[in-house]
Amino acid sequence: MSIITVADAKAHLNITTDADDALIAAKIEAAEAWIDRWLAEPMANMAEVPADLKEAILLLVGHLYENREASIVGLTAEEIPFGIWSIIDQHRAWSF
């Protein structure tokens, strides 16, 4: 079961049609799997997934939906401060 619903993601992306529902569902699955691998505890084991992790999932879903290729030509892009990494880092199990 997903942490984020397709309806949640569509609201975040400001999408009002159903045309991309299957694609958005796939992006949610990919984002949750990617973030889950970085966490100290899998989200499925959490009594309640913290709001900041839900926001990180939405940020990554938005990125994956808007940037469907490995590279973008003609644009300068910068990471958003306090973005996905800043959120995930608070929930990681650090080891060196």
MOJO-V291242 format. One record per residue. N is the residue number from 1. RES is the residue in three letters. PSI is psi in whole degrees, -180 to 180 (* if undefined). D_CENTER is the distance of its C-alpha to the mean C-alpha in whole Angstrom. Layout:
n=(N & N)
res=(RES & RES)
psi=(PSI & PSI)
d_center=(D_CENTER & D_CENTER)
This chain:
n=(1 & 2 & 3 & 4 & 5 & 6 & 7 & 8 & 9 & 10 & 11 & 12 & 13 & 14 & 15 & 16 & 17 & 18 & 19 & 20 & 21 & 22 & 23 & 24 & 25 & 26 & 27 & 28 & 29 & 30 & 31 & 32 & 33 & 34 & 35 & 36 & 37 & 38 & 39 & 40 & 41 & 42 & 43 & 44 & 45 & 46 & 47 & 48 & 49 & 50 & 51 & 52 & 53 & 54 & 55 & 56 & 57 & 58 & 59 & 60 & 61 & 62 & 63 & 64 & 65 & 66 & 67 & 68 & 69 & 70 & 71 & 72 & 73 & 74 & 75 & 76 & 77 & 78 & 79 & 80 & 81 & 82 & 83 & 84 & 85 & 86 & 87 & 88 & 89 & 90 & 91 & 92 & 93 & 94 & 95 & 96)
res=(MET & SER & ILE & ILE & THR & VAL & ALA & ASP & ALA & LYS & ALA & HIS & LEU & ASN & ILE & THR & THR & ASP & ALA & ASP & ASP & ALA & LEU & ILE & ALA & ALA & LYS & ILE & GLU & ALA & ALA & GLU & ALA & TRP & ILE & ASP & ARG & TRP & LEU & ALA & GLU & PRO & MET & ALA & ASN & MET & ALA & GLU & VAL & PRO & ALA & ASP & LEU & LYS & GLU & ALA & ILE & LEU & LEU & LEU & VAL & GLY & HIS & LEU & TYR & GLU & ASN & ARG & GLU & ALA & SER & ILE & VAL & GLY & LEU & THR & ALA & GLU & GLU & ILE & PRO & PHE & GLY & ILE & TRP & SER & ILE & ILE & ASP & GLN & HIS & ARG & ALA & TRP & SER & PHE)
psi=(135 & 150 & -39 & 135 & 163 & -39 & -41 & -46 & -41 & -39 & -43 & -40 & -6 & 46 & 131 & -6 & 167 & 3 & -34 & 19 & -43 & -40 & -44 & -40 & -40 & -39 & -37 & -47 & -45 & -44 & -44 & -40 & -43 & -48 & -40 & -36 & -17 & -13 & 155 & -36 & 132 & 143 & -31 & -24 & -8 & 137 & -42 & 130 & 126 & 149 & -35 & -33 & -36 & -40 & -39 & -40 & -46 & -40 & -44 & -39 & -45 & -43 & -47 & -36 & -44 & -26 & 85 & -1 & 164 & -21 & 157 & 130 & 135 & 8 & 149 & 125 & 145 & 149 & 141 & 126 & 146 & 34 & -150 & -48 & -42 & -35 & -50 & -38 & -29 & -17 & 9 & 157 & 104 & 138 & 146 & *)
d_center=(15 & 11 & 10 & 9 & 12 & 12 & 14 & 12 & 9 & 13 & 14 & 11 & 12 & 15 & 16 & 19 & 20 & 20 & 20 & 17 & 16 & 16 & 14 & 11 & 11 & 11 & 8 & 7 & 9 & 8 & 4 & 6 & 9 & 8 & 7 & 10 & 12 & 12 & 13 & 17 & 17 & 15 & 13 & 15 & 18 & 17 & 19 & 17 & 13 & 13 & 12 & 11 & 8 & 8 & 7 & 5 & 2 & 4 & 5 & 3 & 4 & 7 & 8 & 8 & 10 & 12 & 13 & 14 & 16 & 17 & 19 & 20 & 23 & 25 & 22 & 22 & 18 & 17 & 14 & 14 & 16 & 14 & 10 & 8 & 11 & 13 & 11 & 10 & 14 & 15 & 15 & 16 & 19 & 21 & 24 & 26)
